[in-house]
Amino acid sequence: MKKSSILAAVLVLSFATAVMAAETTAVAPLDLKLPAAAETGCCACPADPTVTGDVYVGPVSKYLFRGNDLSKKPYGSDFAIQGGIDLYYKAFTLSYWGNALNRYSDGTYNRAKVNETDLIIDYAIPYTIPYLDNLKFNVGTLYYAVDASADTNEFYLKASYDTLLKPTFTVYWDNMLAKKAGLFYSAAISHKISIERNLFAANVGALVSYNQRNPSAAYTVEGDGVYSGWHNYELTASIDYTPTANITITPSYMFSNGLSSGAKDLVGIGAQNAYGIKAMFAF
């Protein structure tokens, strides 16, 4: 079966499951008189929550994923164009993301090509821990359909705390390619400063990661993830320009570097700079 067919099937099945799992119960007080339509047998139930979302696209100088430069190796692309769509329904988020290289070498000639498409399903757990109301948890799954390598899937659990610097900690597990632990950990902080009545906003962030034989972070054909150890760190900065309530334009910068000899020597992760700009429309 082609990758596109598998991805479409996963998309349809996952979205149907998410919708069926969502509860839409409405309870009226006992002393509330039902509308006339309901008394005659017609259902006058309130409308379901609406689906909102956003769509975005923009060029980046290179495609960096967990410190790996996936633009020049092995494709030789000068830049990439990345875009996607997010759909929000209650506690669920369904996302589709794609990466297109401006030059993709297939051994005979170079051409532009979409070389990766990802499907992400996220669920915001609606429960909180007593006395820790600002601590939130998300669970989800990421399906990677990538040319020149086997498709794979990761499940993840993310914890975030809504306070100064908004710290997050995420654990990923590769359940398809990994033959050993297949785990990847990341911890991040971020801060946002609004400027000129929310017309502009400055964002800064930092991330560190640890690899435990996750093949997506350090790929081998054997699927053992090469090594376990500190992986990479990332420093990011961006500016959001929001001329209307629905449109946001974001230039961004990322610096990434390896954190251990395993990441640098075995995987080849070194100092990398990436620039980009993204236009997003919310609906």
N, C-alpha and C positions, 0 to 999 in steps of 0.2 A: 504494500500500500504506500502511496506517495506521502511525503511529509505533509504537504498541504492538506491532503485528505484526513490524515491523522489529527492534525491541528484543528481542522474544522469540526471534526467529530468531538474532540475534547472540549472545544469551545461551546458547542450546543449542549452537550451533556452536562457540563459544569454549570452553565448559566441556568438550565432547567432545574437542576438540583438546588441551586441557591434560591431560586424563586419559590420552589415548593417548600423549602425549609423555613421561609419567612412567615411569621404569623401576622395576621391582620385582623385581630379580634377587637370589636368595639362593644362596650358594655354601657347600656343606658340605665339611669336610675329607675327604681321600681315605680316611682310615682310619675314618671314622665309619660305623657300621652303620646302614642305613636302617631306619625304622620298619616294622613288620610290614605295615601298610596299604600302604606304598609298594611292598614286595616282592610283594604280591599284585596290583599294578596300580593301586591307588588313590593319588591324589596327597595327600600329607600336608604340603603346603607351609605355611609360616608365614603368618599372616593379614597382609593388606595394612595399611599404616599407616592409622590412623583419620582421618576428617575431623573437624576441630574448627571452632569458629566463635563468633560473638557476634551478638546482635541488640540494637539500641538505638533510642531515640526521646526527643524532648524539644523544648520550645519555645525559640525565640530571639527577641530583640526585633526583629531585622532580619536579612535574609540578605545578608551581605557576601561578594562574590567578587572577589578581586583588587582590592579597594578600591571596587568598584562596589556601590551599594545596589540590589539586585535585588528589594527588597520594595516600596518606594514608587514606583519608576519602572518601568513606567507604571501599576502595579496599585493603589497606594494602600492596601496591607495594613498593619495595625497591628502584626502579628507573624507569625511563621512557625513551623511545626512540622516538624522534620527528623528523619529516621530512616533506618535501613538495616540490612543484614545482611552479615557477612563470613564466608566459608568458607575454611578453610586446609587444604591438602593438599600435604604435602612442601614444595617451594619455591614453590608457587603460592598465590595469594590471589585469590579471586573475590568482588567486592563489588557490592552493589546499594544505591543511595542515592536518597532522594526528598525534595523540598521542597514543603510544602503551605502556601499563603497563607490567612490567615483571611478575607481579602476580595480577590476577583479581579473587576475591572471588565471586562465584555465590551461596554460601550457602552450597555447597557440596564439592568442591575442588578448588584449586588455579591453574590458568593457565595464560599464557601470552595472551594478547588480545588488539586489537586496540579498544579503548573505546571512541574516539572522532575523527571526521573528519569535517573540516571546509572548506567552499567555500567563497572566498572573490573576489569581483569585485570592482576595484578602477578606478576612472576617474580623471585625472589632468585637472582642468579647465584652458583653454588656455588664459584666460583674466586676465589683471592686472589692478590695481587701479592707476590712474595718480599719479606720483611722489612717488609711492610705488612699483616699479618694482620688488623688492625682496620679496614681499608678495605674496605667492602662496596658492591656495585653492584646496583641493581634496574632492570629495564626493564618497561614496561607500556603499556597503552592505556586511554584514557578516552573513552567514548561519551556525549555529552550530548544528551538528548532534551528540548528546551525549547519550551514554548508561546510564541507571539508572535515566534519567530525560528527560523531554519533549524537543524536538527540538525547537529552537527559531531562530529569525533573528533580526539583528540590522542594522539600517541605521546610517551613520556617516558623519560629516562635519569636515574637518581638515584644520586649517590655520597654515602655517609655514613661517618663515621669515629667509631668507638666509643672516645671519650676524653672528657675534661672538656668540658662544654657540647655534646657530640654534634653537631658541625657537619654540615650536609647542603647539597648543591648539586644542583639539579634543572633540567634543560632540557626544555621542552615544545615540540612542533611540531604545529601544526594542519595536518592533511593533507587537509581537506575544504573549508573555507571560505576559507583564506588564498590570496591571489593574488600575494602578495609573500613576504617571509621567513617570516612566521607563527610566529615563535619567541618564547618567554617564559622568562625565567630567574629563579630564586629561590634565595637563600642564607639559611639559618636556623640558629639555635642554640637549645638548650633545656637545662633543668636540672630535676631532680626530687629532692625531699627527702622521705623517708619519716618519718612521725610516728606515735608510739604503736603500735609493733610492726606497721607496715604497715596499720593501720586507716585512717589518713589519709595522704595524700601531697600535697604542694604542688608545682605545676608552673608554671614561668615560661618564656617564649620570646620570641624576636625574629626578624623576617624582613624582608629587603629584596628588591625585585624590579626587573627591567629588561625592558621591552617592546620587541620588535623586530617591529613590525607584526603582532602576534597579534590576530586579530579577536575572540577570546573575552575579551581584556583591554580592548580598545577597539574596539567593534563599529561597523561601517558596512555598509550594504547592498552596497557595492562589494567588501567583504571585504579591504580593504587594511590594516586594523588601525590606521588614522589616523596613527600616528607611531612613531618609535623614540626611546627615551630611558628614563631612570630612571622607574619607575612608582609604586610605593607602598612604605610600610613598615608593619609590624604589630607590636604589642606584646600579648602574651597572658599570662593568668594563670588558673589553675584549681586546684581542690582535689578530689581523689578520695577519696570515702568508700566503703570496702569492708567492709560489715558481714558478708558471707559470701564464700566463695571464688568464687562465681559472679556476684555482684551488685556493681556499682559505680555510685554516684551522683556526678555531677560538675557542680557549678556553675562557670561560666566567664565570662571577660570578655575583650573584644578592643578595642583602639584601633587605627585605621587612618588614614593620611593620605597625600596625594600627595607625590611626591618631586621633581617637575619641573613647569615651566610647561606642558609638553605634557599631562601627566597632569591637572593642575588646570584648565587653560583649554580644552583640546580635548576632554577626556573628562568633566570635571566631578568628578574625584575630590578630595574634601576630608576634613576631620576627621570621623571617624565613631566612635561607641561602640556596641558590641553586647554584650548580656548573654544568657546562656542557662543551661539546666540539662538534663542528659542522664542517663537511666537505662539501664544496659547489663546484659545477662545473657549470660554466657559458657557455652558448652556444649562 
